[in-house]
Amino acid sequence: MENLILIKYGELTTKKANRNTFINLLSNNIKNVLINENYNIKYDRVRMYIECDHPNIIIDKIKNVFGIHSIVLCHKVNTNIDDIKEKVLELLKNEDFSTFKINTKRADKSFPIHSMDVNNIVGGYILKNINSKVDVHNPDILVTIELRIEGTFIYTNEIKGLGGYPVGIQGKGMLMLSGGIDSPVAGYLSLKRGVDLECLYFESPPHTSVEAKNKVISLANIINKYSGNIKVNVVPFTKLQEAIYKNVPDTYVITIMRRMMYRIAHKLALKHKCKVIINGESIGQVASQTLTSMVVINSVTNFPVIRPVACLDKLEIIDIAKKIDTYDTSILPYEDCCTIFLPTHPVINPDINKCLLYESTFDYENYIDECINNITTISNLESNNFKDLL
C-alpha cells in the first residue's frame, strides 16, 4: 500500500481526558463505512493514518464521517532535509502552478532545522528547479511539511471534513421526521453533535399517500449516509387524528395533534433508550411554533426536546438542506398529516386549560397505545432504493 491518508481531528483534540473515547469511536465509525475496502488504519491522540491502494474511494467515503476536521493524501519520508526536498520537488513537478508557499510544522523539536529555515531551504530548492515564484499570501499551491517523531509528512491539498463529534458519542435521539425541509436538517445537525438517530414518522392513510411515506424514507436514507444505522418508525396515526378532528375545535386541532405526537415520541423514546426528542421546529415559523405554543405542546413530556434549527430563518435552513441534498426531496408535493387538514386560523397563543378540556372529551390514551403497538420499523435503508417509489 503506497498511499497514506492523514486525518486531522479538530474539535476532538479539545477533549483532554476523554479524547481517547472520542477517537476510538471515530475509528469504529470509519471502519463501518470502509467495511468492503482494503486498508490499514493506525491512530494516536493527534492524528489518524489510513494506508490504502485506492485513496480516492476511501476519501469519498470518509468525507461524510462526523468528527473529522480535515483529510489529506500525504507522503511520508524520512526526517532529513534531502529526502524532504526531493519529495516536495517530485510532487510539484506533477502540479500546474505559478506561485507556491512552503509551510513547515516542526512538532519534532529534536530536528535541528527550525521551521522557517526548512521553508527557506525547500523553497529555494523548488525555485532552482521549477520556474515559479513564492507567494506567502495567496499561493496557487500550498505545500505543508509536518516534522513529527514518527516521520515527515508532506501534502499539498487539504480536504475539509464535516467536523463535529463522532456519531453515537452522545447517545441516541428520537427525531420527529416529517416530509418538510426543516426536520432532515435538524437530524443532520444532531448527527454532527454526536447524537445517533432513530426517526419517527406519523402517517394517516388514506389521508396521506404512500408517496408521502416514501418521501420521508428517502429523506432518512439521505441523512443515513452520515450515520449508517438510522431506522424509521412509522406510526399509524389515522384513528387518533380523526378522533382529534371529531372532538376538538378547529383552531386547536394542530395544537392537540402536536401534543399527541409528543406523547407518542416520549413513549417510543423510552422504549428505544433514547435520551432526547429532536425536531425541526423553528421559532415563529408556523402557529404551533410560537413560544406560547411550544410551551403548551412541550408540557406533555419531561424529555429534553432539542430543536437544532430553532433560531435559524427559513433561508438559512434551506441553504443547509441544499448542502446535504435533502432539499429537492423535501419539496416534492406530497403532504404529511400536519398539513392535510390545516385549519384556516390555527391558534397561535393556546391556553393549556382549554387543551386539557378538549383532550378530556375522548380516550386518547387508548388511541396512543394502539399507535405504539402497531408501529412499523424500517431499517437497512441503504439497501432499498426508495427514490424509485416517488
C-alpha atoms as a printed R data frame, in Angstrom:
    type eleno elety resid chain resno       x      y       z
1   ATOM     1    CA   MET     A     1   0.000  0.000   0.000
2   ATOM     2    CA   GLU     A     2   1.724  3.152  -1.231
3   ATOM     3    CA   ASN     A     3  -0.902  5.787  -0.406
4   ATOM     4    CA   LEU     A     4  -1.285  7.363   3.002
5   ATOM     5    CA   ILE     A     5  -4.342  9.345   4.087
6   ATOM     6    CA   LEU     A     6  -3.903 11.595   7.093
7   ATOM     7    CA   ILE     A     7  -6.945 12.549   9.166
8   ATOM     8    CA   LYS     A     8  -6.935 15.569  11.483
9   ATOM     9    CA   TYR     A     9  -9.316 15.533  14.435
10  ATOM    10    CA   GLY     A    10 -10.020 19.217  15.006
11  ATOM    11    CA   GLU     A    11 -12.523 19.655  17.853
12  ATOM    12    CA   LEU     A    12 -11.778 16.213  19.264
13  ATOM    13    CA   THR     A    13  -8.368 17.436  20.401
14  ATOM    14    CA   THR     A    14 -10.075 19.685  22.992
15  ATOM    15    CA   LYS     A    15 -11.456 16.719  24.942
16  ATOM    16    CA   LYS     A    16  -8.385 16.140  27.118
17  ATOM    17    CA   ALA     A    17  -9.029 13.106  29.381
18  ATOM    18    CA   ASN     A    18 -11.930 11.903  27.198
19  ATOM    19    CA   ARG     A    19 -10.079 12.273  23.919
20  ATOM    20    CA   ASN     A    20  -9.336  8.567  23.517
21  ATOM    21    CA   THR     A    21 -13.038  7.713  23.833
22  ATOM    22    CA   PHE     A    22 -13.893 10.119  21.008
23  ATOM    23    CA   ILE     A    23 -11.045  8.907  18.798
24  ATOM    24    CA   ASN     A    24 -11.841  5.211  19.329
25  ATOM    25    CA   LEU     A    25 -15.451  5.808  18.302
26  ATOM    26    CA   LEU     A    26 -14.323  7.827  15.271
27  ATOM    27    CA   SER     A    27 -12.111  4.903  14.256
28  ATOM    28    CA   ASN     A    28 -15.035  2.484  14.576
29  ATOM    29    CA   ASN     A    29 -17.306  4.756  12.527
30  ATOM    30    CA   ILE     A    30 -14.673  4.986   9.795
31  ATOM    31    CA   LYS     A    31 -14.290  1.201   9.771
32  ATOM    32    CA   ASN     A    32 -18.068  0.861   9.365
33  ATOM    33    CA   VAL     A    33 -18.084  2.938   6.165
34  ATOM    34    CA   LEU     A    34 -14.982  1.150   4.834
35  ATOM    35    CA   ILE     A    35 -16.272 -2.352   5.546
36  ATOM    36    CA   ASN     A    36 -15.713 -3.566   1.970
37  ATOM    37    CA   GLU     A    37 -12.387 -1.768   1.361
38  ATOM    38    CA   ASN     A    38  -8.770 -2.904   1.708
39  ATOM    39    CA   TYR     A    39  -6.834 -0.648   4.089
40  ATOM    40    CA   ASN     A    40  -4.788 -0.405   7.284
41  ATOM    41    CA   ILE     A    41  -5.671  2.159   9.923
42  ATOM    42    CA   LYS     A    42  -3.485  3.497  12.744
43  ATOM    43    CA   TYR     A    43  -4.135  6.356  15.118
44  ATOM    44    CA   ASP     A    44  -2.907  8.196  18.167
45  ATOM    45    CA   ARG     A    45  -4.098 11.215  20.160
46  ATOM    46    CA   VAL     A    46  -3.041 13.657  17.431
47  ATOM    47    CA   ARG     A    47  -3.585 12.028  14.030
48  ATOM    48    CA   MET     A    48  -5.130  9.075  12.257
49  ATOM    49    CA   TYR     A    49  -3.471  7.384   9.265
50  ATOM    50    CA   ILE     A    50  -5.028  5.134   6.635
51  ATOM    51    CA   GLU     A    51  -2.821  3.149   4.263
52  ATOM    52    CA   CYS     A    52  -4.665  2.036   1.131
53  ATOM    53    CA   ASP     A    53  -4.388  1.247  -2.577
54  ATOM    54    CA   HIS     A    54  -7.337  3.361  -3.751
55  ATOM    55    CA   PRO     A    55  -7.257  6.648  -1.828
56  ATOM    56    CA   ASN     A    56  -9.941  8.428  -3.856
57  ATOM    57    CA   ILE     A    57 -12.509  5.761  -2.980
58  ATOM    58    CA   ILE     A    58 -11.539  5.882   0.690
59  ATOM    59    CA   ILE     A    59 -11.630  9.690   0.827
60  ATOM    60    CA   ASP     A    60 -15.011  9.820  -0.890
61  ATOM    61    CA   LYS     A    61 -16.472  7.563   1.804
62  ATOM    62    CA   ILE     A    62 -14.882  9.062   4.921
63  ATOM    63    CA   LYS     A    63 -15.629 12.682   3.992
64  ATOM    64    CA   ASN     A    64 -19.189 12.058   5.265
65  ATOM    65    CA   VAL     A    65 -17.990 10.867   8.686
66  ATOM    66    CA   PHE     A    66 -18.532 13.344  11.511
67  ATOM    67    CA   GLY     A    67 -15.589 14.005  13.817
68  ATOM    68    CA   ILE     A    68 -13.054 14.638  11.035
69  ATOM    69    CA   HIS     A    69 -11.665 18.157  10.736
70  ATOM    70    CA   SER     A    70  -9.744 17.578   7.509
71  ATOM    71    CA   ILE     A    71  -8.391 14.860   5.222
72  ATOM    72    CA   VAL     A    72  -5.161 14.914   3.240
73  ATOM    73    CA   LEU     A    73  -3.475 12.500   0.871
74  ATOM    74    CA   CYS     A    74   0.109 12.732   2.065
75  ATOM    75    CA   HIS     A    75   3.555 11.271   1.531
76  ATOM    76    CA   LYS     A    76   5.768 10.033   4.355
77  ATOM    77    CA   VAL     A    77   9.564 10.376   4.123
78  ATOM    78    CA   ASN     A    78  12.481 10.084   6.494
79  ATOM    79    CA   THR     A    79  13.093 13.197   8.521
80  ATOM    80    CA   ASN     A    80  16.157 14.544   6.779
81  ATOM    81    CA   ILE     A    81  16.307 17.663   4.667
82  ATOM    82    CA   ASP     A    82  17.498 15.969   1.447
83  ATOM    83    CA   ASP     A    83  14.615 13.478   1.397
84  ATOM    84    CA   ILE     A    84  12.175 16.293   2.140
85  ATOM    85    CA   LYS     A    85  13.485 18.483  -0.693
86  ATOM    86    CA   GLU     A    86  13.348 15.676  -3.234
87  ATOM    87    CA   LYS     A    87   9.830 14.587  -2.307
88  ATOM    88    CA   VAL     A    88   8.479 18.152  -2.492
89  ATOM    89    CA   LEU     A    89  10.101 18.614  -5.899
90  ATOM    90    CA   GLU     A    90   8.658 15.299  -7.116
91  ATOM    91    CA   LEU     A    91   5.164 16.344  -6.024
92  ATOM    92    CA   LEU     A    92   5.304 19.816  -7.535
93  ATOM    93    CA   LYS     A    93   6.566 18.577 -10.902
94  ATOM    94    CA   ASN     A    94   3.138 16.979 -11.315
95  ATOM    95    CA   GLU     A    95   1.241 20.168 -10.469
96  ATOM    96    CA   ASP     A    96   0.228 23.146 -12.617
97  ATOM    97    CA   PHE     A    97   1.046 26.349 -10.712
98  ATOM    98    CA   SER     A    98   2.839 29.693 -10.934
99  ATOM    99    CA   THR     A    99   3.185 30.539  -7.242
100 ATOM   100    CA   PHE     A   100   3.702 28.418  -4.168
101 ATOM   101    CA   LYS     A   101   4.266 28.569  -0.433
102 ATOM   102    CA   ILE     A   102   6.063 26.152   1.895
103 ATOM   103    CA   ASN     A   103   4.534 25.823   5.367
104 ATOM   104    CA   THR     A   104   6.528 23.732   7.866
105 ATOM   105    CA   LYS     A   105   5.187 22.482  11.195
106 ATOM   106    CA   ARG     A   106   8.012 21.275  13.455
107 ATOM   107    CA   ALA     A   107   6.308 19.035  16.039
108 ATOM   108    CA   ASP     A   108   9.556 17.052  16.457
109 ATOM   109    CA   LYS     A   109  11.707 19.609  18.277
110 ATOM   110    CA   SER     A   110  14.728 17.294  18.078
111 ATOM   111    CA   PHE     A   111  15.019 18.065  14.356
112 ATOM   112    CA   PRO     A   112  17.896 20.584  14.221
113 ATOM   113    CA   ILE     A   113  16.493 22.874  11.500
114 ATOM   114    CA   HIS     A   114  13.792 25.317  12.562
115 ATOM   115    CA   SER     A   115  10.526 25.683  10.628
116 ATOM   116    CA   MET     A   116  11.360 28.959   8.898
117 ATOM   117    CA   ASP     A   117  14.731 27.611   7.821
118 ATOM   118    CA   VAL     A   118  13.088 24.483   6.360
119 ATOM   119    CA   ASN     A   119  10.723 26.785   4.439
120 ATOM   120    CA   ASN     A   120  13.652 28.717   3.012
121 ATOM   121    CA   ILE     A   121  15.735 25.654   2.132
122 ATOM   122    CA   VAL     A   122  12.936 23.746   0.431
123 ATOM   123    CA   GLY     A   123  11.533 26.894  -1.227
124 ATOM   124    CA   GLY     A   124  14.922 27.778  -2.625
125 ATOM   125    CA   TYR     A   125  15.333 24.252  -3.996
126 ATOM   126    CA   ILE     A   126  11.974 24.498  -5.783
127 ATOM   127    CA   LEU     A   127  12.854 27.897  -7.279
128 ATOM   128    CA   LYS     A   128  16.065 26.443  -8.726
129 ATOM   129    CA   ASN     A   129  14.282 23.539 -10.375
130 ATOM   130    CA   ILE     A   130  10.840 24.872 -11.344
131 ATOM   131    CA   ASN     A   131  10.012 28.185 -12.989
132 ATOM   132    CA   SER     A   132   7.804 29.689 -10.301
133 ATOM   133    CA   LYS     A   133   7.542 32.324  -7.582
134 ATOM   134    CA   VAL     A   134   6.904 32.335  -3.843
135 ATOM   135    CA   ASP     A   135   3.651 33.954  -2.693
136 ATOM   136    CA   VAL     A   136   3.116 33.738   1.070
137 ATOM   137    CA   HIS     A   137  -0.313 35.406   0.972
138 ATOM   138    CA   ASN     A   138  -2.261 33.822  -1.908
139 ATOM   139    CA   PRO     A   139  -0.268 30.976  -3.491
140 ATOM   140    CA   ASP     A   140  -1.592 28.751  -6.249
141 ATOM   141    CA   ILE     A   141  -0.404 25.775  -4.233
142 ATOM   142    CA   LEU     A   142   0.417 25.364  -0.557
143 ATOM   143    CA   VAL     A   143   2.915 22.657   0.449
144 ATOM   144    CA   THR     A   144   2.673 21.574   4.077
145 ATOM   145    CA   ILE     A   145   5.580 19.760   5.727
146 ATOM   146    CA   GLU     A   146   4.881 18.181   9.117
147 ATOM   147    CA   LEU     A   147   8.013 17.146  11.002
148 ATOM   148    CA   ARG     A   148   6.875 14.527  13.510
149 ATOM   149    CA   ILE     A   149   8.662 11.956  15.644
150 ATOM   150    CA   GLU     A   150   7.275  9.090  13.538
151 ATOM   151    CA   GLY     A   151   8.432 10.695  10.281
152 ATOM   152    CA   THR     A   152   7.850 13.653   7.986
153 ATOM   153    CA   PHE     A   153   4.519 14.039   6.221
154 ATOM   154    CA   ILE     A   154   4.189 16.160   3.083
155 ATOM   155    CA   TYR     A   155   0.944 17.155   1.372
156 ATOM   156    CA   THR     A   156  -0.485 19.812  -0.901
157 ATOM   157    CA   ASN     A   157  -4.266 19.570  -0.840
158 ATOM   158    CA   GLU     A   158  -6.360 19.536   2.323
159 ATOM   159    CA   ILE     A   159  -9.984 18.405   2.100
160 ATOM   160    CA   LYS     A   160 -12.264 19.976   4.690
161 ATOM   161    CA   GLY     A   161 -14.142 17.411   6.769
162 ATOM   162    CA   LEU     A   162 -17.571 17.741   8.386
163 ATOM   163    CA   GLY     A   163 -16.155 18.423  11.845
164 ATOM   164    CA   GLY     A   164 -18.345 17.853  14.878
165 ATOM   165    CA   TYR     A   165 -18.295 14.727  17.044
166 ATOM   166    CA   PRO     A   166 -18.344 11.039  16.069
167 ATOM   167    CA   VAL     A   167 -21.943  9.853  15.746
168 ATOM   168    CA   GLY     A   168 -23.021  7.965  18.864
169 ATOM   169    CA   ILE     A   169 -20.729  9.643  21.383
170 ATOM   170    CA   GLN     A   170 -23.711 11.441  22.943
171 ATOM   171    CA   GLY     A   171 -26.140  8.516  22.850
172 ATOM   172    CA   LYS     A   172 -29.330  8.292  20.809
173 ATOM   173    CA   GLY     A   173 -32.135 10.728  19.999
174 ATOM   174    CA   MET     A   174 -35.626 10.247  18.554
175 ATOM   175    CA   LEU     A   175 -36.045 12.516  15.511
176 ATOM   176    CA   MET     A   176 -39.599 13.538  14.608
177 ATOM   177    CA   LEU     A   177 -39.106 13.354  10.847
178 ATOM   178    CA   SER     A   178 -41.705 14.867   8.541
179 ATOM   179    CA   GLY     A   179 -41.568 15.346   4.800
180 ATOM   180    CA   GLY     A   180 -40.668 19.022   5.114
181 ATOM   181    CA   ILE     A   181 -37.427 20.932   4.780
182 ATOM   182    CA   ASP     A   182 -36.666 21.516   8.457
183 ATOM   183    CA   SER     A   183 -36.611 18.133  10.210
184 ATOM   184    CA   PRO     A   184 -33.980 16.448   7.967
185 ATOM   185    CA   VAL     A   185 -31.728 19.456   8.592
186 ATOM   186    CA   ALA     A   186 -32.352 19.086  12.333
187 ATOM   187    CA   GLY     A   187 -31.363 15.429  12.033
188 ATOM   188    CA   TYR     A   188 -28.160 16.283  10.185
189 ATOM   189    CA   LEU     A   189 -27.168 18.908  12.778
190 ATOM   190    CA   SER     A   190 -27.860 16.450  15.603
191 ATOM   191    CA   LEU     A   191 -25.654 13.834  13.974
192 ATOM   192    CA   LYS     A   192 -22.931 16.468  13.751
193 ATOM   193    CA   ARG     A   193 -23.009 16.864  17.538
194 ATOM   194    CA   GLY     A   194 -22.576 13.126  18.024
195 ATOM   195    CA   VAL     A   195 -26.225 12.126  18.521
196 ATOM   196    CA   ASP     A   196 -27.202  8.815  16.960
197 ATOM   197    CA   LEU     A   197 -30.709  8.842  15.485
198 ATOM   198    CA   GLU     A   198 -33.889  6.887  15.215
199 ATOM   199    CA   CYS     A   199 -36.693  8.531  13.248
200 ATOM   200    CA   LEU     A   200 -40.390  8.774  13.952
201 ATOM   201    CA   TYR     A   201 -42.890  9.441  11.155
202 ATOM   202    CA   PHE     A   202 -46.664  9.798  11.501
203 ATOM   203    CA   GLU     A   203 -48.773  8.530   8.610
204 ATOM   204    CA   SER     A   204 -52.544  8.837   8.202
205 ATOM   205    CA   PRO     A   205 -53.740  6.677   5.319
206 ATOM   206    CA   PRO     A   206 -55.885  7.230   3.331
207 ATOM   207    CA   HIS     A   207 -55.499 10.948   4.116
208 ATOM   208    CA   THR     A   208 -51.760 10.746   3.448
209 ATOM   209    CA   SER     A   209 -50.361  8.908   0.450
210 ATOM   210    CA   VAL     A   210 -47.809  6.150   0.125
211 ATOM   211    CA   GLU     A   211 -45.719  8.689  -1.800
212 ATOM   212    CA   ALA     A   212 -45.632 10.880   1.313
213 ATOM   213    CA   LYS     A   213 -44.266  7.983   3.365
214 ATOM   214    CA   ASN     A   214 -41.715  7.034   0.724
215 ATOM   215    CA   LYS     A   215 -40.616 10.661   0.562
216 ATOM   216    CA   VAL     A   216 -39.846 10.593   4.295
217 ATOM   217    CA   ILE     A   217 -37.999  7.291   3.975
218 ATOM   218    CA   SER     A   218 -35.973  8.786   1.135
219 ATOM   219    CA   LEU     A   219 -35.048 11.728   3.376
220 ATOM   220    CA   ALA     A   220 -33.982  9.305   6.095
221 ATOM   221    CA   ASN     A   221 -31.925  7.446   3.517
222 ATOM   222    CA   ILE     A   222 -30.130 10.666   2.539
223 ATOM   223    CA   ILE     A   223 -29.146 11.624   6.094
224 ATOM   224    CA   ASN     A   224 -28.300  7.985   6.783
225 ATOM   225    CA   LYS     A   225 -25.086  8.424   4.765
226 ATOM   226    CA   TYR     A   226 -23.808 10.469   7.725
227 ATOM   227    CA   SER     A   227 -24.699  7.718  10.200
228 ATOM   228    CA   GLY     A   228 -25.207  4.330   8.583
229 ATOM   229    CA   ASN     A   229 -27.696  2.820  11.026
230 ATOM   230    CA   ILE     A   230 -30.806  5.041  11.039
231 ATOM   231    CA   LYS     A   231 -34.184  3.372  11.467
232 ATOM   232    CA   VAL     A   232 -37.597  4.852  10.668
233 ATOM   233    CA   ASN     A   233 -40.532  4.079  12.959
234 ATOM   234    CA   VAL     A   234 -43.783  4.608  11.034
235 ATOM   235    CA   VAL     A   235 -46.735  5.409  13.330
236 ATOM   236    CA   PRO     A   236 -50.293  4.669  12.091
237 ATOM   237    CA   PHE     A   237 -51.897  7.950  13.164
238 ATOM   238    CA   THR     A   238 -55.223  7.842  11.279
239 ATOM   239    CA   LYS     A   239 -57.617  6.857  14.110
240 ATOM   240    CA   LEU     A   240 -56.099  9.278  16.602
241 ATOM   241    CA   GLN     A   241 -56.047 12.103  14.090
242 ATOM   242    CA   GLU     A   242 -59.682 11.518  13.126
243 ATOM   243    CA   ALA     A   243 -60.654 11.481  16.822
244 ATOM   244    CA   ILE     A   244 -58.928 14.836  17.265
245 ATOM   245    CA   TYR     A   245 -60.815 16.384  14.358
246 ATOM   246    CA   LYS     A   246 -64.083 14.970  15.687
247 ATOM   247    CA   ASN     A   247 -63.694 16.231  19.264
248 ATOM   248    CA   VAL     A   248 -61.525 19.362  19.132
249 ATOM   249    CA   PRO     A   249 -62.431 22.840  17.837
250 ATOM   250    CA   ASP     A   250 -60.839 23.655  14.506
251 ATOM   251    CA   THR     A   251 -58.491 26.325  15.884
252 ATOM   252    CA   TYR     A   252 -56.977 23.906  18.422
253 ATOM   253    CA   VAL     A   253 -56.617 20.866  16.154
254 ATOM   254    CA   ILE     A   254 -52.916 21.385  15.354
255 ATOM   255    CA   THR     A   255 -52.031 22.128  18.979
256 ATOM   256    CA   ILE     A   256 -53.727 18.967  20.263
257 ATOM   257    CA   MET     A   257 -52.310 16.889  17.419
258 ATOM   258    CA   ARG     A   258 -48.781 18.031  18.239
259 ATOM   259    CA   ARG     A   259 -49.343 17.230  21.927
260 ATOM   260    CA   MET     A   260 -50.359 13.695  20.932
261 ATOM   261    CA   MET     A   261 -47.281 13.357  18.740
262 ATOM   262    CA   TYR     A   262 -45.065 14.398  21.633
263 ATOM   263    CA   ARG     A   263 -46.728 11.854  23.910
264 ATOM   264    CA   ILE     A   264 -46.051  9.112  21.364
265 ATOM   265    CA   ALA     A   265 -42.464 10.316  20.813
266 ATOM   266    CA   HIS     A   266 -41.924 10.248  24.592
267 ATOM   267    CA   LYS     A   267 -43.126  6.652  24.925
268 ATOM   268    CA   LEU     A   268 -41.141  5.459  21.928
269 ATOM   269    CA   ALA     A   269 -38.002  7.285  23.091
270 ATOM   270    CA   LEU     A   270 -38.233  5.479  26.437
271 ATOM   271    CA   LYS     A   271 -38.790  2.151  24.709
272 ATOM   272    CA   HIS     A   272 -35.785  2.600  22.417
273 ATOM   273    CA   LYS     A   273 -33.500  4.062  25.102
274 ATOM   274    CA   CYS     A   274 -33.199  7.498  23.538
275 ATOM   275    CA   LYS     A   275 -32.002 10.405  25.647
276 ATOM   276    CA   VAL     A   276 -33.723 13.245  23.787
277 ATOM   277    CA   ILE     A   277 -36.512 14.058  21.347
278 ATOM   278    CA   ILE     A   278 -35.406 16.056  18.291
279 ATOM   279    CA   ASN     A   279 -37.489 18.002  15.809
280 ATOM   280    CA   GLY     A   280 -37.300 20.682  13.145
281 ATOM   281    CA   GLU     A   281 -39.272 23.408  14.893
282 ATOM   282    CA   SER     A   282 -38.149 26.975  14.163
283 ATOM   283    CA   ILE     A   283 -39.377 29.757  16.430
284 ATOM   284    CA   GLY     A   284 -42.370 31.569  14.976
285 ATOM   285    CA   GLN     A   285 -42.332 29.796  11.621
286 ATOM   286    CA   VAL     A   286 -45.882 28.451  11.953
287 ATOM   287    CA   ALA     A   287 -48.689 28.709  14.521
288 ATOM   288    CA   SER     A   288 -47.540 25.653  16.505
289 ATOM   289    CA   GLN     A   289 -44.028 27.094  16.784
290 ATOM   290    CA   THR     A   290 -44.698 30.343  18.614
291 ATOM   291    CA   LEU     A   291 -43.119 30.335  22.059
292 ATOM   292    CA   THR     A   292 -46.539 30.061  23.707
293 ATOM   293    CA   SER     A   293 -47.442 27.096  21.502
294 ATOM   294    CA   MET     A   294 -44.119 25.411  22.231
295 ATOM   295    CA   VAL     A   295 -44.690 25.710  25.986
296 ATOM   296    CA   VAL     A   296 -48.202 24.254  25.776
297 ATOM   297    CA   ILE     A   297 -47.231 21.446  23.378
298 ATOM   298    CA   ASN     A   298 -43.988 20.609  25.193
299 ATOM   299    CA   SER     A   299 -45.759 20.307  28.569
300 ATOM   300    CA   VAL     A   300 -46.888 16.724  27.844
301 ATOM   301    CA   THR     A   301 -43.321 15.375  28.147
302 ATOM   302    CA   ASN     A   302 -40.452 15.737  30.589
303 ATOM   303    CA   PHE     A   303 -37.995 14.516  27.951
304 ATOM   304    CA   PRO     A   304 -35.422 17.057  26.759
305 ATOM   305    CA   VAL     A   305 -36.519 18.356  23.355
306 ATOM   306    CA   ILE     A   306 -33.709 19.507  21.055
307 ATOM   307    CA   ARG     A   307 -34.567 21.959  18.259
308 ATOM   308    CA   PRO     A   308 -31.368 22.418  16.223
309 ATOM   309    CA   VAL     A   309 -32.913 24.891  13.744
310 ATOM   310    CA   ALA     A   310 -34.936 26.860  16.322
311 ATOM   311    CA   CYS     A   311 -33.042 30.113  15.776
312 ATOM   312    CA   LEU     A   312 -32.398 29.824  12.037
313 ATOM   313    CA   ASP     A   313 -34.569 31.578   9.475
314 ATOM   314    CA   LYS     A   314 -36.077 29.654   6.578
315 ATOM   315    CA   LEU     A   315 -33.433 30.723   4.061
316 ATOM   316    CA   GLU     A   316 -30.646 29.511   6.358
317 ATOM   317    CA   ILE     A   317 -32.392 26.164   6.771
318 ATOM   318    CA   ILE     A   318 -32.874 25.872   3.003
319 ATOM   319    CA   ASP     A   319 -29.154 26.548   2.445
320 ATOM   320    CA   ILE     A   320 -28.244 23.619   4.701
321 ATOM   321    CA   ALA     A   321 -30.895 21.400   3.088
322 ATOM   322    CA   LYS     A   322 -29.365 22.061  -0.322
323 ATOM   323    CA   LYS     A   323 -25.881 21.387   1.026
324 ATOM   324    CA   ILE     A   324 -26.881 17.963   2.390
325 ATOM   325    CA   ASP     A   325 -29.033 17.083  -0.675
326 ATOM   326    CA   THR     A   326 -32.388 16.836   1.122
327 ATOM   327    CA   TYR     A   327 -33.991 19.962  -0.354
328 ATOM   328    CA   ASP     A   328 -35.148 18.548  -3.698
329 ATOM   329    CA   THR     A   329 -36.805 15.607  -1.965
330 ATOM   330    CA   SER     A   330 -38.369 17.777   0.754
331 ATOM   331    CA   ILE     A   331 -40.180 19.991  -1.757
332 ATOM   332    CA   LEU     A   332 -41.875 17.095  -3.550
333 ATOM   333    CA   PRO     A   333 -45.657 17.804  -3.396
334 ATOM   334    CA   TYR     A   334 -46.774 15.024  -1.039
335 ATOM   335    CA   GLU     A   335 -48.485 16.266   2.140
336 ATOM   336    CA   ASP     A   336 -47.960 14.802   5.602
337 ATOM   337    CA   CYS     A   337 -50.537 14.601   8.381
338 ATOM   338    CA   CYS     A   338 -49.612 18.022   9.758
339 ATOM   339    CA   THR     A   339 -50.686 19.796   6.570
340 ATOM   340    CA   ILE     A   340 -53.583 17.835   5.077
341 ATOM   341    CA   PHE     A   341 -56.246 19.311   7.397
342 ATOM   342    CA   LEU     A   342 -54.531 22.544   8.347
343 ATOM   343    CA   PRO     A   343 -57.174 24.963   9.743
344 ATOM   344    CA   THR     A   344 -57.585 28.430   8.256
345 ATOM   345    CA   HIS     A   345 -56.877 30.184  11.561
346 ATOM   346    CA   PRO     A   346 -54.938 27.934  13.978
347 ATOM   347    CA   VAL     A   347 -54.482 29.345  17.460
348 ATOM   348    CA   ILE     A   348 -51.065 30.979  17.976
349 ATOM   349    CA   ASN     A   349 -51.367 31.520  21.749
350 ATOM   350    CA   PRO     A   350 -53.122 28.379  23.001
351 ATOM   351    CA   ASP     A   351 -54.472 28.079  26.531
352 ATOM   352    CA   ILE     A   352 -53.299 24.917  28.268
353 ATOM   353    CA   ASN     A   353 -56.531 24.658  30.274
354 ATOM   354    CA   LYS     A   354 -58.525 24.565  27.038
355 ATOM   355    CA   CYS     A   355 -56.197 21.857  25.736
356 ATOM   356    CA   LEU     A   356 -56.832 19.741  28.822
357 ATOM   357    CA   LEU     A   357 -60.579 20.296  28.491
358 ATOM   358    CA   TYR     A   358 -60.664 19.262  24.818
359 ATOM   359    CA   GLU     A   359 -58.459 16.225  25.468
360 ATOM   360    CA   SER     A   360 -60.823 15.050  28.227
361 ATOM   361    CA   THR     A   361 -63.613 14.598  25.679
362 ATOM   362    CA   PHE     A   362 -62.117 11.426  24.190
363 ATOM   363    CA   ASP     A   363 -59.990  8.496  25.349
364 ATOM   364    CA   TYR     A   364 -56.736  9.485  23.673
365 ATOM   365    CA   GLU     A   365 -54.610  7.121  25.804
366 ATOM   366    CA   ASN     A   366 -56.144  4.081  24.107
367 ATOM   367    CA   TYR     A   367 -55.517  5.629  20.709
368 ATOM   368    CA   ILE     A   368 -51.881  6.331  21.672
369 ATOM   369    CA   ASP     A   369 -51.375  2.747  22.855
370 ATOM   370    CA   GLU     A   370 -52.827  1.478  19.577
371 ATOM   371    CA   CYS     A   371 -50.408  3.723  17.654
372 ATOM   372    CA   ILE     A   372 -47.425  2.416  19.633
373 ATOM   373    CA   ASN     A   373 -48.469 -1.222  19.315
374 ATOM   374    CA   ASN     A   374 -48.794 -1.015  15.521
375 ATOM   375    CA   ILE     A   375 -45.615  0.824  14.614
376 ATOM   376    CA   THR     A   376 -43.721 -0.492  11.588
377 ATOM   377    CA   THR     A   377 -39.943 -0.136  11.776
378 ATOM   378    CA   ILE     A   378 -37.911  0.227   8.586
379 ATOM   379    CA   SER     A   379 -34.164 -0.410   8.732
380 ATOM   380    CA   ASN     A   380 -31.417 -1.225   6.206
381 ATOM   381    CA   LEU     A   381 -32.288  1.997   4.401
382 ATOM   382    CA   GLU     A   382 -29.278  1.935   2.098
383 ATOM   383    CA   SER     A   383 -30.239 -1.458   0.696
384 ATOM   384    CA   ASN     A   384 -33.565 -0.077  -0.583
385 ATOM   385    CA   ASN     A   385 -33.954  2.386  -3.421
386 ATOM   386    CA   PHE     A   386 -36.938  4.312  -2.117
387 ATOM   387    CA   LYS     A   387 -36.394  7.181  -4.544
388 ATOM   388    CA   ASP     A   388 -37.698  4.927  -7.286
389 ATOM   389    CA   LEU     A   389 -41.020  4.796  -5.430
390 ATOM   390    CA   LEU     A   390 -41.620  8.537  -5.613
